[in-house]
Amino acid sequence: MAMDPDAKRVCDLIALAGKPITDMPPAVARLNYRNQRRIMQLPPQPVAEWRDLDGAGVPLRLYRGMTAQPGRCLLFCHGGGWVIGDLESHDGVCRQLANLAGCTVIAVDYRLAPEHPFPAAVDDAAAALRWVAAHAAELGVDPGLLAVGGDSAGGNLAAVLALMGRDGTVPAPCFQMLIYPVTDLAGAAPEPDRFADGVTLTTAAMRSFRDQYIGSADAADWRASPLRARLAGTAPAFVLTAGYDPLCAEGIAYVERLDAAGVAVSHFHMPTQVHGFVTMGRIIRAADTALEIAAATLRHAWRTV
């Protein structure tokens, strides 16, 4: 199917910008990515409450949706290839999810590569989950209604947290919401010619993010590549994939592996969309639709806990 015209407009804007973000020094790339929200994202929605927290040394931000139901909480890990992204870059998405899902969202500002390579991001996400569960009462959340989620690299971290929860090394989340997640850093590059240019995430950019994050570690470690883990017994999942995304195949493979392992999984595929589109709602109108569907699936999961 042809690329969504809104998504094509974003790709054209990126092409006009010239230098790829992965060719910039990390500090410059992070500032550039953060500032993109003024162009790509709608004005931030009001929420009932928001505040910054210190979760055992990991910066967090709490958002309470306007109609938040008691106890419901989503721990959200932002995307950005483990190299860029922060609380500000995903502020709008977290506000939308808090309102759409009727819950509290707690965003995690984990350490970034290459200064802090794998498994620093995993360690921070795990520490944040443990801290939120331990301080649930004061945060107004229920540990039994604690879900994990994220987009791209954050989806990778959420999938890893769900596996750790199954194994008892962190509190077990009740649900995992994975938006175009990275699931296999040890796999072969997908369709390099198709994703060489003209998309928001190219194969070369993904390879750069991977190399900065993994460093000298083993990319086949399941904490980096959850597709290579045993998946039985992990939390029910929602997985969103996009057709014009080099991560699409591994996202679909994760859905298939979850299903084969007996894990309840919902898969929503948007064939005309590009990687990262849920943070581009000012231009890509389908971003709202995707977040509404993700939030509806999350609400349903909480009703069945």
N, C-alpha and C positions, 0 to 999 in steps of 0.2 A: 504494500500500500504506500501511496505517496506520503511524504512527511506533512504533518499538520502545518498549514500556512503560518500560524502563530509561531510554531517552533522554527520554521524556516527563517522567519524574521529575526529571531534570536541568533541563529547560526550566521546570518548575514552580518549582524552587528558585531559578533565575535570576530568574523573575518576582517571587518574594517578596523578593528582594534589593533590588528597586526600581530605583535609578539605574543606567542602562547604563554599562558600563566606559568607553565612548568619551566619556561626559560628564564623566569625572573628569580632573583634571590628570594629565599623563603619569606623574609620580612616584607618585601615589596609585594610579593604574590598575596600574602595574607591581607595587606591593606587594600590591594586592588579588589580582591574577592569580597571583602567586607563592604567596600564602597559600591559594589555592583548592585546592592540591594536597593539603592535609591533609584536605579533604572529598572530593575527586574521585578521588584516586589511592590505590592500594594501597601498603602499606609498601614501601620500596625493597628490591629483591632484592640479595643479596650477589653480588659479582663477585670474580674472582681478584685484580684490581688496579684501583685508580682513583687518579688524581692530576691536579692542575691543572698546566697548562703555559702558557708564554708563546710563542706562535707569531708571531714577528716583530712583537710589539706587540699581537697579537690574543689575548685570553684563550681558552684551550682547556681541555677536560677529557677525559682518556683513561680509558676503561673497557675492561678486558680480561675477556671472558666466561669463565665457569667452565670451559668446554671449548673455548676459542678455538683455532682452527686457525692454524698458522704463516702469517704474511703477510697474512691477510685483514683488511681494514680498511674501515670505513664512516665517512666524514666527514659528520656530521649537523648540519643547520641547523634550529634551532627555529622554531616558528610564533609568531604573536602580532601579525600585521599590521604587522611591521617597527617596531612602537611599544612593545609589551610582550613579555614572555618573556625568559628568560635560562637560564643553566646549571642553576639550581635548579628552574625550572618544568618542565623536561623531563628531569630527572635519572632519574626512574623509567622513562620510555620508553627512554632510552639504555641503562640497565641491562638492561631486558628484551630489547632488540634484541641487545645484546652476548651475552647468554646464549642466546637463541633461534637466532641466526644463527651462533653459535660463532665470534665474531670480536672484533676490537678496534673500538670505536666512539670517535671523537674528535668531541666536541661543540664548536661554534663560538659564542662569545659576541660576535657582531658588534655594531657600533654601531647605536643605535636612533634613529628619527625621533620627534618633529620636530626634535630638536636636531641630528641628523645625517641629513639627507634623502638620497634617491637621488642618486648611486649608492654611498653610503658602505657600505651592507650588502653590495653586490656586491663592492666593493673588498676588504672585510675577508674575505669568504668566499673570494675568489680568493687573497688573501695566505695564508690558512690552508691552502688546498690546496697551494699552492707550497711552503710551509714543511714540511708533513707529508711531501710527496714528497722534499724535499731532506734531511730528517732521518729517512728511513724506517728505515735500519739501526739507529739508536739507539732508535727507537720499536718495533722488532720487527715492522715491516710491510713489505710488498712493493709498490713503486710500481705494478707491473703488476696488483695485486689491490686497487687502491684504488677504491672505489665512493663515490658521493655520494648523499645523501638528505635528506629533511626533510618537515615537515608544514606545510601552508598557505603562509604567507610563506616558510618554510624550504624547502618544495617548489618554490616559485618560484626561490629562489636555487640550489637543486640543479639545476634544469632549465637555468638560465643557465650554471652551471659546466660542465655537459655540453656545451653549445654552444661555450663558450670552449675546452674541451678539444679538441673537434673542430677548431677553428680554430687551435690551437697557442698560445694566449695563456696557458693554464695546462696542467699535466700532464693528459693525457686520462684520465678515469675509465673504468673497465671496465663500469660499470652506473650507472643512476640510479633511485632509489627515491622516488617522488613520492606523498605522502599528501595527498589533497584539495588539490592545488596551486592557487595563483593563476597563471593563464597569460596573462590579457589585461586589463590595467588600463585600456586605451583603449576597451574594449567598452561596449556599452549595459548599464545595470543590468538584471539578470535578474529577470523575474517579480516586480516590486516589491511587488505585493499579497500574493503567496504568502509572501514572506519578510519581511513588515513586522514581525511579532512572533511569539511562540510558538516560536522556534527559538534555537539557541545563537549563531548569527551572522546578524544581520539585514542587509538591503540597506543600510540607513542606517549601520550600524556599519562595513560593508565600505567604504562611500563615505568615511567619516571616516578610516579607516586609509589608504586610497588617497591622500586629499588631504594627510595629514600626511607620507606617505612621498615622494610625487612632488613636492610643492611646485610650483615653477615649471618643472620639467623636462617633457620630452615623454613622455607616458604610452605613446605608441606605440613608443618606443625598445625594441628587442628585449630589452635587458637588464632591462627592467621587464615587458615583455609578450612572453615567448618564443613564444607562439602566432603572433606576426607575423614570426618568423624563418624562414629556410630550415632545415628540420629534417633533411634527408638527411645521413647520415654520423655522426649523433650516437650516443651509447652506447645499448645496449639498455635498455629501461625497464620498470618496474612502476608502474602508476598506480592508486591507490585513489580512488574517488569515493563520496559519500554522497547519498542521495536528498533529504534535508531540509537542503540546503546551497545557498546562492546561488552557490557556486563549481562546482556539479555540472556545469552545461552546458559551461563552459569546460574543465573537466577531461576530459570526454568528447570535446570538440572536439580537445584535444591528443592524445588517444589516436588519434583518426581521422587527424589530420595526420601523426603519427609513422608509422602503418601505411601511409598513402598514400605516404610518403617512403621506404618500404622499411626502416624501423627496426623491429627485433624489439621488440614491446611486449606486455605482459600487463596486462589490465585487470580489476580486481576491483571490482564495484559493489555497494554495500550500500544498497538502496533505503529501508530503514526507519531509517537512521542519520542523525545530525546532524553538523554541522561540529565538529571538535575532539574527537570521541568517544574517540580512542585515548589521550588523556590523562585519561580519566575512568573508568578501570577499576575503581575501588571501587564505582561505581554501575552503569556500563554494562558488562555482562558480555561483550558482543560485542567489546570492545576487545582482549581477549586473542586472540580468534579472528583479528581483523584483523592484529595484530602477528605472530602465528604464520604466517599466509599470506605476509605481506611478507617475513618472515625466510626462509621456505622458498624463495621465489622468488629471494632473494638468494643463498642457499646453492647453488641450482641454477646461477645465473649464474657463480659462482666455479668450479664444477666444469667449466664449459664454456669457461673462458678459455684 
